[in-house]
Amino acid sequence: MAKNSNNSFKFSDYLNKSPFNEAIPWFGGDLQTLRDTFVFDSIQAKKDKKILLPINNISSDKFEGDYLLGLLEFPEKFDSLKGIVLITHGLGGSTKRYGLKRIARKLVNNGFGVLKLNLRGAGSARYLAKGNYSARCSNDIISAIKFFRKLLNSEFKDFLNNKDNIPIFGVGLSLGGTILLNACLDYNSGNSRKLVDGLACVSSPLDLISCSNCIERPRNFLYQKWLIQRLKRQLWDGYRNEGILLPKSKLSKKIKGLKTIGEFDEEFTAPSWGFKSLKDYYYQASPIFRIQKLIKNLPPIFLIHSKDDPWVPYESTLNLKNSVNDSLDKLTILITNKGGHNGFHSNDGCWSDEAVKSWLLSI
């Protein structure tokens, strides 16, 4: 634990020397949030290895042929491999999202392997699993990581020069961080082994109730419309599987009628994952209500949040920071004044990507 405390101090020293400053012309939370919609930096294409990760059916503990799709990439020099980072996308996203590919490239260039994960029903994995992910799809994540560890110790052992106990870290962007954090809280191995060896979350909701209230504000009308269109496309792509919730004759009308993320979660996410109601789902899937009680289940955690995030209120992250004085060796919480939602664009590139990379190197 002393080693961890020393590394945390070094990382704090790095943050003091490298504060976040907005890049011109991306001033304010909205422009920081939208920057990647307008500008795409060059990312050198690499060949990923497709990995199928078996998961059980949502409503049972049985394997019925469902898989998650992971895209695995290693750095060129395996002798200095620093670990493998599982990266998860946010709401309505997939491994095709630009921000996910950008942070993956930075990590690979700095000696990490990366496993970019499509969550249940997302992106290219749409037809590999029934249903869609939720903010607390912990069984999916736990099953995927367990299977991947076995792969490392079997199929990839020679490839990795027989390295043992390669650390696996997690990086979650937006809701992807919430999902990984919930999985860590729900995982109990019976020994000191954590689900992952470290977890960084960027702009991740800790309280889904306050997050829902925020996105419903009139000023966020266009954001919500954009997000709900992505979620509806996800439903259209998997309509054959969603028929278990509604007769197919009514499903088309139901999807067309969805106007808000809350309606999407109430009609599809909550019932398919066994929650009693929308309110029950948002409460049960909000890590903020369980972190204090289950903090022993957590690995070292790094949370980044901005005060001007237009989608996810920062107050829950701030309240957590103010209440974990006895756990500062495990939780590193950074709240910036600027940065937007999963933005943090500086003149030197994406500052949060650099901060996450530096934190992973410090633990």
Order of alpha helices (4+ residues) and beta strands (2+ residues): alpha-alpha-beta-beta-beta-alpha-beta-alpha-beta-alpha-beta-alpha-alpha-alpha-alpha-alpha-alpha-beta-alpha-beta-beta-beta-alpha
